[in-house]
Amino acid sequence: MQKIELLIIDPQNDFCHPKGALYVKGAEDDMTRLSTMTIRLKDKISDIHVTLDSHHLIDIAHPIFWVNSKGKHPDPFTIITAGDVRNGLWTSTNPQFKARVTEYVTSLEKNGRYPLCIWPPHCLIGSWGYGVYQPLYEALLKWEEDFAMVDYVTKGSNLWTEHYSAVQADVPDPQDPGTQLNWKLIETLQSADIVLLAGEARSHCLANTVRDIANNFGEENIKKMILLQDATSDVSPNPPGTNMFTDMGEGFVKEMIGRGMQISTTVDFLK
């Protein structure tokens, strides 16, 4: 019997419910389809890993963390560059953090992952938005009935760094092991015959997680990865006047197919 590992990225209310703080258009349908597949393949899925975005209100990517010269917080989806911080366009609301945030955005600029994007406060630990979207949660409980156990992987509670990837933070904090490379998850997935990939959002957290796994997986193992393309969507809306998030999602898929990742759907997989 094949060892099938299902990795679901951030299937939380704030992303998947239309009333969520950072609703990803189409995510509720993604998760409904994924729920149906999970129940259909209940006896064939060996393990399920669910990542949970886990934030505090005070977070380097939330508006409250930053102010401009007029004392105004940035609007959601504002991009803050290293140049913006060096030139004083944006600074930390707490003056004591000035040196550290300058170092952070400079590190982002150097590592080439993402510029700092300000998001609406979302997935606040303990809130309704933090919970797993109900149809999928019920499917996960059904899968657990055979004395299985979903592996919940938390990320994002360190206020000093963005943590799109479930495998490591964008700028790992040397004082926080939780922001550094998650070898346990990588090695677990590496032992699988098939790694199914789903969740939100394709443009950000799913893309970064898959890239980080692939970069530490060995190129031959990337062929084990199968993206369920009807169980993921891009962050929406795009920043005004751009297709930034859509382009990021499509670019991720093109890149990973080129490295060996396969594509399927929740309906076609093991049909």
N, C-alpha and C positions, 0 to 999 in steps of 0.2 A: 504493500500500500504506500502510495506517495505521501511524503510529509509536506503538507500544505500549511504555510504560515500566512495569516491574513493580517496586514498592517493597516490600521485605520487612523488617519491623521485628523485630530481635533474635530470630532463629530458633535460639537457642542451647540447648545441653543443659541448662543450669541452669533454663531456663524450660520446655523442651519434653520433657524426659525425666522419667519418674516418679521417678527417683532424683536429679533435679536439686535444687540448694539452694533454689530459689524456683520450684518446679514449678507451672505454671499448668494446672489441671485441664482436660483435653481438648486441650491444645496439641499432643500427639503426633499426634492424629487430624487436627488442623488442618494440620499440616505434611505429613502423608502425602497428604492431599487436594491440597495445593498442589503437592507433588512430581509427582503424576499429571498435574495441569493443565500444569505447566511442560514436561513431556515431550510432552504432547499438542500444545502450542502452540509447540514448539521453534523452528519456522521463522517464527513470527508475532510473537514477542516481540523488540522491537528492542534493549532494554537491560534489565538487571536490576541493581538497587541493593539491597544487603543491609547493614543497620545492625548493628553489634556493640556491645553494652554492654561496656564495658572498664574494670573497676575494679581498684584496689589494695585490700589489706586495710584500710589506714587510709583511711577514707572518711567524710565527714560523715553519711552515712546508714547506717553500720554500727555495731553495738553498741559496739565497742571505742572509738569516738570519744567516748562520753558516760558519765558516772557520776552517781549521785545522792549525797545527803549521807552515805549509808552505804558509798559506794565501789562500789556495784553497777551493772553495765552494764544498760541497758534490754533488755527482751525484744524479739525481732522483732515488728513490727507496732505497736510503741508509737508514739503520735503525740506529738511534742514541739512545743509552741506557743511563740510569742514570750513569752507570759506565764509559761510554765513556766521559761524560761531567766532572765527578769528576776527571778522570785521565788526562784530558786535551787533549784528542784525538780530540774533537770538542769543540769549544767555540763560543759565539755570536760574529758576525762581529762587533757589537757595544759593546765595553768593559763595558759600563755602564749597560748593561743588564745581566752581568755574574751571579749575585746572583739570579735574577729572573728566568732565564732559568734553572739554577741548581735546584731551587725549583720546577719548572714545571716538568722536566723529573723525578724527585724524586716522585712527586705526581702521575704521570702516572704509575710509577713502583708499587706504593702502591695500586692504584685503580684497577689494573689488566685488564684494557680495552685493550689498544694497546700500544706497544712501539712507540716512535716518528718515523714516516716514512716521509722522504723528498719526496715531489711530484713536478713534473714540475709546474711552475706557471700556474694556471688554474682558470677558472670562474672569471676572473678579472672584477670587476664591470664596466659596460659600454662597455665591449668588445663584439666582435662577439661570442666568446666562451661562454659568459654569457647567451645568448639568448636561449629560449626553441626551441628544435628541430622542424623544420618547419612542418612536417606532423602532429605532435601532437598539435602544436600551432594552426593550422587550425581547428583541431577537437575540441579544447577547445573553439575557437571562435564560432564554430557552436553550441556547447552546450550552450553558453552564449546568443544565439539569443532569447531564451525564457525569457529574462530579468533575467537570472541567473548570478552569479558572481563567478569566480574562486577565491579561497582564496590562494594568493601567500604568502608563509612563507619563509622569508630570514634567512640565518644562515651563520656564518663563517667570518664576517667582523671584529671580534676582533682578532688582530694580535698575542695575547698572548696565544691562546689556539686553539687546533683542535676542530672542531665542526662537526663531522661525523653525529651525531644524530640531527634530526630536533627538538628534544624535549629538549635537553640540551647539553652543551659543554662537552668535555671529562674532563676538569678541569674547572668548572664554576668560572668565575671572580666575586668576591663579589661586585665589583664596576660597573658591567655591567649586568643589568637585562636580556638583550637579550641572555646571556649565561646560564641562570638559567632555571629551569624546566618550560616548556610551558604548564601550567595548562589549559589555554583556549583551546588549540588544543586537549589535552587529554580528557577534559570534553565533547567537541563537538563530538569526536569519540565515547565516552562512551555511548552517547545517541542514537547511530545508532543501527539498527538491523544487518547490515552487514558492515564490513570495508574491502574494497578491497585494496590490497597492490601491488604496482608495482614500478619500477624505478631502478635507478643505484646508487651504485652498490650493488648487493646482499651481497657481502663479507664485505662491509664497511657501507656506509650511510644508506642503507635500513635495514641492520641487526641491527645496533645500534638504529635506530629510533624505529623499532618494539620492540626490547627488552625494551627500555626505556618506551614506551607506556604500554607494557604488565606488567612491574614491578610496574606501578602506576594505573593499570586498574582494578585490582581484577581478580583472576584466572578464575572466571566464565565467565568474559567478553572476555577472550582471544578466546573463541569459536566463537566469532563474526568475527574474523579475517580470511580472505581468501587470501592467496598468489597466485597471478597470475604468475605461474612459467615460462610461456613463455614470460613474460614482464619484466625480470630482468636477469642480467648476472653479473659475478664476474670481479673485476679489473684484467686487463691483461697488460703485461705478469706477471707471477709469478716471485718473486725474483729469481735470478740465482740459479739453483740446488735445488729448492724447489717447492712444490705445495701449498705454504702458503695461497695464496688468494683463491684458489679453495677449499682447506680444510676448510677455514674460512666460506665460503659461504655454503658449504654442512653441516658443523657443526651447523650453525645457523638454517638451515631448520630442521635438525633432532631434535635439542633442542626445537624449537617452536612447532613442531608437537607433541612432547611429552607433551607440556603444553596445547595443545588443538587447535592450529592453524590448519586451513584446507588448502587444496591445490586444485587449479583449473587452468584453462587456459582462455585466452581471447576468445577462441572459445566455450568452454564448459559452461562457466558461463551464466546462464539463457538462455541456448540454445533453 
